[in-house]
């Protein structure tokens, strides 16, 4: 007769094995892409800002116009778990789903974006660079990160110090993934399961390191997804600071909402 502890251990082992179902990458690629937006700084432009900077700096009035357009157009925000279940299992989503994400821990994401999202009943995903938490008045502190989480938003890892993912080797995996993830788990009290690549840069060789650490999905920018690992290379559209709400609407409709190109799916099946 098995001892109670042995029975319990066997049950949990079976549960872990049975629940870790492999992802069917071809099926993921064949599903319509859900639009995922990415924002950074939300502030008025300065004379010193270069044109390229304005890709990442959106004036508050423009950001508010973006959200109003999304609400008026009938979009419903979803969070990463919902996207994961849709892509891997075909779970249903609300009408006109969209995900709104924020990178880099900027304080204006709390001060400006948060009340705008709440106005429309939207939720967001905040990818945190942990070295910037409480760094100065321009960044969020631990209390604000925790408040965002408590209000139903998702907190994700964006590395310790925003070093390019392509450069990681040796101890970098612990420094840039393990330590910041643990720090965020202490702040939120929950596992951190989603990751965003600094600069949107990634390489296929590093993706297994994300799997080893239990991440369910990772987010890049607009490159083609890895045909062998689309869940770790989910595309996002940069919410450019010089895009009007009309321009954003156009780009959402033309960049998302359709299956992957045939050549992308074929690359997986070869």
Backbone torsions as a table, in degrees:
resi	resn	phi	psi	omega
1	UNK	NA	132.1	-178.9
2	UNK	-74.0	141.2	176.5
3	UNK	-71.0	152.8	-178.5
4	UNK	-53.3	-41.2	-178.1
5	UNK	-64.2	-40.4	180.0
6	UNK	-64.5	-41.2	178.4
7	UNK	-62.6	-44.3	-179.3
8	UNK	-64.3	-43.4	179.5
9	UNK	-63.2	-41.0	179.9
10	UNK	-64.0	-38.9	179.7
11	UNK	-62.8	-47.2	-178.3
12	UNK	-67.2	-35.7	176.8
13	UNK	-62.7	-45.4	179.0
14	UNK	-63.0	-39.4	-179.4
15	UNK	-63.7	-45.0	-179.0
16	UNK	-64.0	-42.9	-179.3
17	UNK	-66.6	-44.8	-176.4
18	UNK	-71.5	-27.6	-177.3
19	UNK	-84.8	-18.8	-178.6
20	UNK	-86.9	63.8	-177.8
21	UNK	-73.9	136.4	178.5
22	UNK	-66.0	147.4	179.7
23	UNK	-84.5	133.5	176.0
24	UNK	-85.0	96.9	-173.5
25	UNK	-63.5	-37.7	179.0
26	UNK	-62.3	-38.9	178.8
27	UNK	-67.2	-39.5	178.0
28	UNK	-60.6	-46.8	-177.5
29	UNK	-65.6	-28.2	-177.5
30	UNK	-79.0	-16.2	-179.9
31	UNK	-78.7	151.6	176.0
32	UNK	-61.8	136.9	178.8
33	UNK	-73.3	138.2	175.4
34	UNK	-91.4	131.8	179.6
35	UNK	-63.8	131.9	177.1
36	UNK	-126.4	119.8	-179.3
37	UNK	-97.1	151.8	179.9
38	UNK	-132.1	122.4	177.1
39	UNK	-118.8	157.0	178.7
40	UNK	-124.8	-108.8	-179.5
41	UNK	-77.5	142.5	177.1
42	UNK	-124.2	92.6	-178.1
43	UNK	-159.0	164.6	177.1
44	UNK	-71.5	148.3	179.7
45	UNK	-68.0	150.4	175.7
46	UNK	-110.8	161.7	-179.9
47	UNK	-60.1	-27.2	-177.6
48	UNK	-82.2	-9.5	-178.9
49	UNK	-72.3	128.5	176.5
50	UNK	-82.7	165.8	-179.8
51	UNK	-57.8	-41.8	-179.6
52	UNK	-63.9	-30.0	178.4
53	UNK	-64.3	-29.9	-175.1
54	UNK	-72.6	-10.9	169.4
55	UNK	-63.4	-33.2	-171.4
56	UNK	-109.3	-3.2	-179.8
57	UNK	-121.1	112.1	-178.0
58	UNK	-111.1	125.9	176.9
59	UNK	-59.7	143.5	-178.7
60	UNK	-53.1	-40.1	-179.2
61	UNK	-64.1	-37.4	178.9
62	UNK	-70.0	-41.9	178.0
63	UNK	-60.5	-43.8	179.1
64	UNK	-62.8	-36.9	177.6
65	UNK	-66.5	-36.5	176.7
66	UNK	-60.2	-49.3	-177.5
67	UNK	-66.4	-37.7	178.3
68	UNK	-62.8	-40.6	178.1
69	UNK	-62.1	-42.9	179.5
70	UNK	-62.4	-44.1	-180.0
71	UNK	-66.4	-45.4	-179.1
72	UNK	-65.3	-27.2	-179.1
73	UNK	-85.6	-2.4	176.0
74	UNK	86.4	18.4	177.4
75	UNK	-73.1	147.6	175.3
76	UNK	-121.6	126.8	-179.9
77	UNK	-75.0	141.9	174.0
78	UNK	-122.0	166.6	-179.8
79	UNK	-115.6	166.9	-171.9
80	UNK	-55.5	-37.2	179.1
81	UNK	-61.4	-39.2	178.4
82	UNK	-66.7	-41.4	177.8
83	UNK	-64.2	-41.9	179.2
84	UNK	-59.8	-47.8	-178.3
85	UNK	-65.4	-35.3	177.5
86	UNK	-67.0	-48.5	-175.4
87	UNK	-69.7	-36.0	-175.1
88	UNK	-93.8	-26.0	-174.9
89	UNK	-125.3	-6.6	-177.1
90	UNK	75.8	20.9	-180.0
91	UNK	-61.6	145.9	-178.1
92	UNK	-69.0	152.2	177.4
93	UNK	-122.4	160.9	175.1
94	UNK	-65.9	166.2	177.4
95	UNK	-61.6	138.3	178.7
96	UNK	48.9	63.4	179.9
97	UNK	-73.7	149.6	175.6
98	UNK	-153.4	149.6	175.6
99	UNK	-117.9	136.6	179.7
100	UNK	-114.8	119.8	-177.4
101	UNK	-121.2	156.8	-179.7
102	UNK	-134.5	135.5	179.8
103	UNK	-112.7	149.5	161.9
104	UNK	90.3	7.0	168.7
105	UNK	72.1	13.0	-176.8
106	UNK	-60.5	136.9	-177.5
107	UNK	-63.9	-29.3	-179.5
108	UNK	-69.3	-15.6	174.1
109	UNK	-67.6	-30.9	176.2
110	UNK	-83.4	-46.1	-173.2
111	UNK	-75.6	-35.2	-175.8
112	UNK	-106.1	-51.5	-174.6
113	UNK	-68.6	-44.2	-174.8
114	UNK	-54.7	-52.7	-179.5
115	UNK	-64.7	-30.5	178.0
116	UNK	-68.6	-42.5	177.0
117	UNK	-62.3	-43.1	-178.9
118	UNK	-63.7	-33.2	179.7
119	UNK	-57.1	-36.4	-176.8
120	UNK	-103.7	6.5	-178.1
121	UNK	72.1	23.7	-179.8
122	UNK	-87.4	153.0	171.6
123	UNK	-118.8	155.4	-178.2
124	UNK	-132.7	173.1	177.4
125	UNK	-120.3	125.4	-175.7
126	UNK	-114.0	111.9	179.5
127	UNK	-93.5	116.5	-167.5
128	UNK	-102.1	130.3	167.4
129	UNK	-90.4	111.1	-166.5
130	UNK	-69.5	-27.5	-179.6
131	UNK	-65.7	-20.3	-177.8
132	UNK	-90.5	-7.1	-179.7
133	UNK	-62.6	117.9	179.3
134	UNK	68.5	16.4	-176.3
135	UNK	-61.1	-47.7	175.9
136	UNK	-160.6	-170.8	-174.7
137	UNK	-66.3	-13.3	-177.4
138	UNK	-88.2	-4.2	-176.3
139	UNK	-123.5	158.0	176.7
140	UNK	-71.0	151.9	174.0
141	UNK	-103.1	178.1	-176.7
142	UNK	-59.5	-40.2	-178.4
143	UNK	-62.4	-40.4	-179.7
144	UNK	-69.5	-40.4	176.5
145	UNK	-60.0	-44.1	179.3
146	UNK	-65.0	-39.0	180.0
147	UNK	-64.0	-41.9	177.2
148	UNK	-58.3	-44.2	179.0
149	UNK	-63.4	-46.0	-178.2
150	UNK	-63.2	-25.4	-179.5
151	UNK	-86.3	5.7	173.9
152	UNK	100.0	5.8	174.9
153	UNK	-85.4	169.0	179.6
154	UNK	-108.3	136.9	175.8
155	UNK	-105.0	129.2	179.2
156	UNK	-124.6	167.7	-178.7
157	UNK	-91.0	135.8	176.8
158	UNK	-129.5	29.2	178.8
159	UNK	80.3	175.7	178.6
160	UNK	-76.8	-47.1	-172.5
161	UNK	-137.2	20.3	173.8
162	UNK	69.7	27.2	174.3
163	UNK	-72.1	142.2	-178.2
164	UNK	-58.1	127.1	-178.3
165	UNK	-57.0	-33.4	-177.3
166	UNK	-64.7	-18.2	-175.3
167	UNK	-94.2	-2.6	-173.3
168	UNK	-70.8	139.9	172.8
169	UNK	-161.0	154.7	177.0
170	UNK	55.7	-123.4	-174.9
171	UNK	-67.7	-15.2	-178.9
172	UNK	-58.4	-33.3	-178.8
173	UNK	-64.0	-36.8	177.1
174	UNK	-73.1	-43.7	-177.3
175	UNK	-65.4	-44.2	-171.9
176	UNK	-92.9	-19.0	-179.5
177	UNK	-116.5	-54.4	-173.8
178	UNK	-66.4	-52.6	-175.5
179	UNK	-64.1	-47.9	178.9
180	UNK	-65.5	-34.5	178.0
181	UNK	-63.1	-45.0	179.1
182	UNK	-62.8	-38.9	179.4
183	UNK	-63.0	-42.8	179.5
184	UNK	-68.8	-33.3	177.6
185	UNK	-68.2	-33.1	175.1
186	UNK	-66.4	-41.9	-178.7
187	UNK	-66.7	-44.9	-174.6
188	UNK	-89.9	-24.6	-176.0
189	UNK	78.2	11.9	-177.7
190	UNK	-137.1	156.5	177.0
191	UNK	-61.3	145.3	175.9
192	UNK	-101.3	116.1	-170.4
193	UNK	-115.1	1.0	-176.3
194	UNK	-132.0	146.9	-171.6
195	UNK	-135.1	146.3	173.3
196	UNK	-125.8	134.5	-178.2
197	UNK	-75.3	130.3	172.8
198	UNK	-57.2	135.1	-178.4
199	UNK	63.4	4.8	-174.7
200	UNK	73.0	9.1	-174.8
201	UNK	-88.6	135.3	180.0
202	UNK	-152.4	164.6	171.7
203	UNK	-140.2	149.9	-175.8
204	UNK	-62.2	-32.4	-176.9
205	UNK	-62.7	-28.6	-178.1
206	UNK	-89.0	-11.8	-175.5
207	UNK	-61.4	-37.3	177.2
208	UNK	-57.9	-27.6	178.8
209	UNK	-65.8	-32.1	176.7
210	UNK	-69.9	-40.4	177.5
211	UNK	-63.2	-41.9	-179.3
212	UNK	-57.6	-31.5	-175.7
213	UNK	-94.2	6.8	173.1
214	UNK	82.9	11.9	175.9
215	UNK	-67.4	137.1	179.8
216	UNK	-84.0	-31.2	-178.6
217	UNK	-160.1	159.3	176.7
218	UNK	-137.0	152.1	-172.4
219	UNK	-121.1	131.4	177.1
220	UNK	-109.0	-147.4	171.4
221	UNK	-115.0	-113.9	-168.2
222	UNK	-108.7	8.6	176.5
223	UNK	-64.4	160.6	172.1
224	UNK	-61.1	144.2	178.5
225	UNK	-70.5	154.5	173.5
226	UNK	-68.8	120.2	-176.4
227	UNK	-63.7	-21.9	178.8
228	UNK	-92.1	-11.5	-177.3
229	UNK	-151.7	61.5	-176.9
230	UNK	-65.6	-24.9	-180.0
231	UNK	-70.7	-20.6	177.7
232	UNK	-98.5	6.6	179.9
233	UNK	-139.8	43.7	-179.9
234	UNK	-65.6	134.7	-175.7
235	UNK	-81.1	148.0	172.7
236	UNK	-133.1	152.9	177.9
237	UNK	-105.6	124.4	-179.9
238	UNK	-69.3	126.1	176.6
239	UNK	-79.5	82.8	-172.9
240	UNK	-62.5	142.0	-177.0
241	UNK	-67.6	-22.9	-178.8
242	UNK	-100.6	10.2	176.0
243	UNK	-88.0	128.9	171.4
244	UNK	-73.1	170.3	176.7
245	UNK	-60.7	-35.9	178.9
246	UNK	-65.4	-40.6	178.7
247	UNK	-66.5	-41.8	177.2
248	UNK	-60.2	-45.4	179.4
249	UNK	-58.1	-43.9	179.2
250	UNK	-60.8	-46.8	-176.5
251	UNK	-69.6	-35.0	175.4
252	UNK	-60.1	-47.0	-176.2
253	UNK	-68.2	-29.3	-177.2
254	UNK	-94.4	-18.9	-179.0
255	UNK	-99.7	-18.7	-176.2
256	UNK	-133.4	-177.8	173.9
257	UNK	79.9	14.3	177.6
258	UNK	-142.6	159.5	178.1
259	UNK	-62.4	165.4	176.5
260	UNK	-63.5	153.1	174.1
261	UNK	-53.9	146.8	-177.5
262	UNK	-55.9	-37.5	-178.2
263	UNK	-66.0	-27.9	178.4
264	UNK	-70.4	-40.8	177.9
265	UNK	-70.4	-40.6	180.0
266	UNK	-62.8	-35.2	179.5
267	UNK	-61.4	-32.5	178.9
268	UNK	-74.4	-33.1	-173.9
269	UNK	-86.0	-9.8	179.8
270	UNK	-77.8	NA	NA
